Amino acid sequence: DHSQAEGENLPYVKIAPSNANFAFRFYKQVREQVGNKNIFFSPLSISTAFAMLSLGARSNTLRELHKGLFFNQTEMEEQEIHEGFQCVLQLLNDPHREVQLNMGNALFIDDRLKLLQKFLDDVTNFYYSEAISSNFQNSPEAIKEINKYMERKTHGKIVDLVKSLDPDTVMVLVNYIFFKGSWEKPFNNLNTRDDDFFLDAKNSVKVKMMHQNKVFKIHRDENLSCWVVEIPYTGNVTSLFVLPDEGKMKQVEDALLKETVSNWMESLKKRKIYLDLPKFSVSGSYDVKSLFEKMGMTEVFSDQADLSAVAEKTFLKVSKAIHKAMVDVRENGTEASAVTMLEITPLLLPFPPPPHITFNKPFLMIIIDKITHSMLFLGKIVNP
């Protein structure tokens, strides 16, 4: 394998910290907007789409995008950003992985728009993007085409993504991600039973609670008053489920930073636990444009946008940016889109007794690709 020093120079390793910083910043922006509701999105998908767009941006528009995506120009050449994403896309879409994971990009371009060859070459080479010529003058037809494409790429999970298009739309940029994971240790359906999930101190809803009593990597964070449980999938993808004590969710959310998560990952220890996790399905749909504007990326959406490296003799701006993601967690694993094991335990008596960790109140979920250190999905489950 690569030596440590060599590893740090791999293109995808260089972009991972920026992508993590972006993920938590975006999360906090969403939380501010939606309040105490379910949150679920793919940070990697959003970063990828806007990094791809930045290939066509210049001057202040480009600087804003880099800053908003947490790419520090002094530490990283622009070329390295794109090489990083190229590498992530290659590794994620590796057909030999034991996991159904696809991420990709597409550009729907008005057939009257003359794209610059360099932009087309770059989006194809670095982002493996398809460039699809569309007739935006026939809006219903164009909408149908985009939605059909997305539905196909997310295996029917995301339908009717685009409801309407601005009459002067000339380009629509989409990124999709589909993930269908199988737990390394599936839950037994026979142990699933009805149980209460507490939305807050007073209200609860009924859920199907899955149960297992096995060895997991866990960590108790006393500073933040929460449990962290790692539930791995086959094929180098894992998930962290974070359960704050009652009333501590905000404290944990405020501490969501890449350092906190690295610290959790490093502190995980194997322990036998009694684990209760609800079956759930949540989705999130976000107006990225309004969220990005609040994060200081305003120019790319305005008439001042400089996207002059995309097409010749045309003033372009981004008129719409939407993101939709969904997740489905059940006994045999997880299906998320935006998409036999022997256990050997020592025969010593476990001491202290295994903790009982029950996800019967709001919790956080982070799905991580271990190969590229990418955060595929990030969410908060307030009401499953």
C-alpha positions in Angstrom: 0.0 0.0 0.0 1.0 3.7 -0.2 3.2 5.0 2.5 1.6 7.7 4.7 3.5 10.5 3.2 2.6 9.4 -0.3 -1.0 9.0 0.8 -1.3 12.6 1.8 -0.5 13.7 -1.7 -3.3 11.8 -3.3 -5.6 14.2 -5.0 -8.8 13.1 -3.2 -7.1 13.4 0.2 -6.4 17.1 -0.4 -10.0 18.0 -1.0 -11.5 15.9 1.9 -11.0 18.6 4.6 -12.6 21.3 2.4 -15.6 19.0 1.6 -16.1 18.2 5.3 -16.0 21.9 6.3 -18.5 22.7 3.6 -20.8 19.8 4.7 -21.1 21.1 8.3 -21.4 24.7 7.2 -24.2 23.8 4.8 -25.9 21.7 7.5 -26.0 24.7 9.9 -27.4 26.9 7.2 -30.2 24.3 6.5 -30.9 24.0 10.2 -31.3 27.7 10.5 -33.8 27.6 7.7 -35.9 24.5 8.6 -35.7 24.6 12.4 -36.5 21.4 14.2 -37.2 19.2 11.2 -35.6 16.2 9.5 -32.6 17.1 7.5 -31.0 14.9 4.8 -28.7 15.8 2.0 -25.5 14.7 0.2 -22.7 17.2 0.9 -20.5 15.5 -1.6 -23.1 15.8 -4.4 -23.5 19.6 -3.8 -19.7 20.2 -3.6 -19.1 18.3 -6.8 -21.8 20.1 -8.8 -20.5 23.6 -7.8 -16.8 22.6 -8.2 -17.7 21.5 -11.7 -19.5 24.8 -12.4 -16.4 26.6 -11.1 -14.6 25.4 -14.2 -16.5 28.0 -16.1 -16.3 30.8 -13.6 -13.8 33.6 -13.5 -12.8 36.6 -11.4 -14.9 37.3 -8.3 -17.5 34.7 -9.1 -14.8 32.1 -9.0 -13.3 33.4 -5.8 -16.7 33.4 -4.1 -17.3 29.8 -5.2 -13.9 28.7 -3.9 -14.4 30.4 -0.6 -17.9 29.0 -0.2 -16.7 25.5 -0.9 -13.8 26.0 1.5 -11.1 25.7 -1.0 -8.2 27.8 0.1 -6.3 29.1 -2.9 -3.0 29.4 -0.9 -3.0 25.7 0.0 -4.3 24.3 -3.2 -4.0 24.9 -6.9 -7.2 25.1 -8.8 -6.1 22.1 -10.9 -5.8 20.1 -7.8 -9.4 20.7 -6.8 -10.6 19.2 -10.1 -8.1 16.3 -9.9 -9.4 15.6 -6.5 -13.0 15.3 -7.6 -11.9 13.3 -10.6 -10.3 10.8 -8.3 -13.3 10.7 -5.9 -15.7 10.0 -8.8 -13.4 7.3 -10.2 -13.1 5.5 -6.8 -16.8 5.9 -5.9 -18.1 4.5 -9.1 -15.7 1.5 -9.1 -17.7 -1.4 -10.4 -15.8 -3.9 -8.3 -17.0 -2.5 -5.0 -19.3 -4.6 -2.9 -21.8 -1.7 -2.8 -24.2 -0.1 -5.2 -22.9 3.4 -5.3 -23.1 5.8 -8.3 -22.5 9.4 -8.5 -22.5 11.5 -11.6 -23.1 14.8 -13.3 -24.9 16.0 -16.3 -25.3 19.4 -18.1 -28.4 20.1 -20.1 -27.6 22.8 -22.5 -29.8 24.9 -24.7 -29.2 23.9 -28.3 -28.6 27.5 -29.2 -25.8 28.0 -26.7 -22.3 27.6 -28.1 -20.2 26.1 -25.4 -16.4 26.6 -25.3 -14.6 23.5 -26.1 -12.3 23.7 -23.1 -15.2 23.8 -20.7 -16.8 20.8 -22.4 -13.5 18.9 -22.3 -12.9 19.7 -18.7 -16.3 18.8 -17.4 -16.0 15.5 -19.3 -12.5 14.7 -18.2 -12.6 15.7 -14.6 -16.3 15.2 -13.8 -17.2 12.5 -16.3 -20.2 14.7 -17.0 -22.6 14.1 -19.8 -23.5 17.1 -21.9 -27.0 16.8 -23.2 -28.4 19.2 -25.8 -31.9 20.4 -24.8 -34.6 22.6 -26.3 -35.3 25.0 -23.5 -37.7 26.9 -25.7 -40.0 23.9 -25.2 -40.0 24.1 -21.5 -42.3 21.1 -20.6 -40.3 18.9 -22.9 -37.0 19.9 -21.4 -38.4 19.4 -17.8 -39.6 16.0 -18.8 -36.2 15.1 -20.2 -34.3 16.2 -17.1 -36.6 14.4 -14.8 -36.5 11.2 -16.8 -32.7 11.3 -16.8 -32.6 11.8 -13.0 -35.2 9.1 -12.3 -33.1 6.6 -14.4 -29.9 7.5 -12.6 -31.3 7.2 -9.1 -33.1 3.9 -10.0 -36.5 5.4 -9.7 -35.9 6.9 -6.3 -36.0 10.6 -7.3 -38.8 11.6 -9.5 -40.1 15.0 -10.7 -37.0 16.8 -9.4 -37.6 19.8 -11.6 -41.1 21.3 -11.4 -40.5 24.5 -13.5 -37.9 26.3 -15.4 -37.2 30.0 -15.7 -38.2 31.1 -19.3 -34.6 32.3 -20.0 -32.9 29.1 -18.8 -30.1 28.1 -21.1 -28.3 25.5 -18.9 -29.3 23.1 -16.1 -26.6 21.4 -14.1 -27.4 18.3 -12.2 -25.5 16.0 -9.9 -27.0 12.7 -8.7 -25.9 10.2 -6.1 -27.4 6.8 -5.5 -26.4 4.5 -2.6 -27.8 1.1 -1.7 -25.9 -0.3 1.2 -26.1 -3.7 2.9 -25.2 -3.8 6.6 -22.1 -5.8 7.4 -24.3 -7.2 10.2 -27.9 -7.3 9.1 -30.6 -6.9 11.8 -32.9 -9.9 12.2 -36.5 -9.1 11.1 -37.8 -11.3 13.9 -36.4 -8.9 16.5 -38.1 -5.9 15.0 -41.0 -4.6 17.1 -43.3 -1.6 17.5 -41.9 1.0 19.9 -42.1 4.6 20.8 -39.9 7.3 19.3 -39.9 10.5 21.3 -40.1 13.6 19.2 -39.6 15.7 22.3 -40.4 15.5 26.0 -44.2 15.3 25.4 -44.8 13.8 22.0 -44.0 10.4 20.6 -44.7 8.4 17.4 -44.8 4.6 16.8 -41.9 3.2 14.9 -40.6 -0.3 13.9 -37.6 -0.7 16.2 -34.9 -3.0 14.9 -32.7 -4.7 17.5 -29.3 -6.4 17.7 -27.0 -7.5 20.4 -23.5 -7.6 18.8 -20.1 -6.1 18.9 -20.0 -2.6 17.4 -17.5 0.2 17.5 -18.9 2.8 19.9 -17.8 5.9 21.7 -19.4 7.9 24.6 -18.6 11.6 24.2 -18.9 13.0 27.7 -18.1 16.5 26.6 -21.0 16.7 24.2 -23.3 14.2 26.1 -23.8 11.8 23.2 -23.3 8.2 22.0 -21.6 7.5 18.7 -22.1 4.1 17.1 -20.5 3.0 13.9 -22.6 0.7 11.8 -20.6 -0.4 8.8 -21.8 -1.5 5.4 -20.1 -4.0 3.2 -17.8 -2.4 0.6 -15.9 0.2 2.5 -18.8 2.5 3.3 -19.8 3.1 6.9 -22.2 5.1 8.9 -22.0 7.0 12.2 -25.2 7.3 14.2 -25.0 10.0 16.9 -27.4 9.9 19.7 -27.4 13.1 21.9 -28.8 12.8 25.4 -32.2 14.4 25.9 -32.0 18.2 25.3 -28.5 18.0 24.0 -29.1 17.9 20.2 -28.3 21.6 19.7 -25.1 21.3 21.6 -24.0 18.4 19.4 -25.1 20.1 16.2 -23.2 23.3 17.1 -20.1 21.1 17.6 -20.4 19.4 14.2 -17.0 20.2 12.7 -14.6 18.0 10.9 -12.4 17.9 14.0 -15.3 16.6 16.1 -16.0 13.8 13.7 -12.4 12.8 13.3 -12.1 12.8 17.0 -15.2 10.5 17.2 -13.7 8.2 14.5 -10.4 7.9 16.4 -12.1 7.3 19.7 -14.3 4.4 18.6 -13.7 1.2 20.5 -15.2 -2.3 20.0 -17.9 -3.2 22.5 -20.8 -5.6 22.8 -23.9 -3.5 23.0 -27.7 -3.8 22.9 -28.6 -1.7 19.9 -32.1 -0.4 19.0 -32.4 1.5 15.8 -35.7 2.5 14.1 -36.5 1.6 10.5 -36.9 5.0 8.8 -37.2 6.8 5.6 -36.6 10.5 5.2 -35.9 12.8 2.3 -34.8 16.4 2.0 -35.3 18.8 -0.8 -33.3 22.1 -0.7 -33.2 25.3 -2.6 -29.4 25.5 -2.8 -29.5 28.9 -4.4 -31.0 30.6 -1.3 -28.8 28.6 1.1 -25.6 29.5 -0.9 -26.6 33.2 -1.0 -26.8 33.2 2.8 -23.3 31.5 2.8 -21.9 34.4 0.8 -22.0 32.9 -2.7 -24.3 35.4 -4.3 -22.6 36.5 -7.5 -23.0 33.3 -9.5 -26.8 33.6 -9.2 -26.8 37.3 -10.1 -26.5 39.4 -13.2 -22.9 40.1 -12.2 -22.0 36.4 -12.6 -18.9 35.8 -14.6 -19.3 32.4 -16.2 -17.5 33.6 -19.3 -15.4 30.4 -19.6 -18.6 28.4 -20.2 -19.9 29.8 -23.5 -18.9 32.4 -26.0 -20.7 35.8 -26.3 -23.4 34.9 -23.7 -23.9 36.3 -20.2 -24.8 33.4 -18.0 -26.0 33.1 -14.5 -27.3 30.2 -12.4 -31.1 30.7 -12.2 -31.9 27.6 -10.2 -30.1 25.1 -8.0 -31.9 22.3 -6.3 -30.8 19.3 -4.4 -32.9 16.3 -3.3 -31.8 13.3 -1.3 -33.5 10.5 0.3 -32.6 7.6 2.6 -34.3 4.4 3.6 -32.9 2.4 6.5 -34.1 -1.1 7.2 -33.0 -4.5 8.6 -30.8 -5.5 5.7 -29.3 -2.1 5.1 -29.8 1.3 3.6 -31.0 2.7 0.4 -30.1 6.3 -0.1 -30.0 8.5 -3.1 -29.5 11.8 -3.8 -29.2 6.6 -3.9 -21.7 -13.9 5.6 -19.8 -12.8 8.5 -18.4 -14.7 11.4 -18.1 -12.7 14.6 -15.5 -13.9 17.1 -15.8 -12.5 20.6 -13.5 -13.3 23.5 -14.9 -15.7 26.0 -14.2 -13.4 28.9 -17.3 -12.1 30.7 -17.9 -8.6 29.3 -17.4 -6.1 32.0 -18.9 -3.6 32.5 -22.2 -5.0 31.2 -23.0 -4.0 27.6 -24.6 -0.6 27.3 -28.1 -0.4 25.9 -28.2 2.2 23.2 -31.6 3.0 21.9 -32.2 5.5 19.1 -35.7 6.4 20.3 -35.2 10.2 20.1 -33.7 12.6 17.5 -30.3 11.5 16.2 -27.8 12.3 13.5 -26.6 10.1 10.7 -23.4 10.4 8.7 -22.7 8.1 5.8 -19.0 8.0 4.9 -17.1 6.5 2.1 -14.0 5.1 3.7 -11.9 4.9 0.6 -12.1 8.6 -0.3 -13.0 10.0 3.2 -16.0 11.6 1.6 -19.2 12.4 3.4 -21.8 10.9 1.1 -24.8 11.9 3.2 -25.5 13.9 6.4 -28.8 14.0 8.2 -30.8 14.6 11.3 -33.7 12.3 12.1 -36.2 14.2 14.2 -39.3 12.3 13.1 -38.8 9.0 11.4 
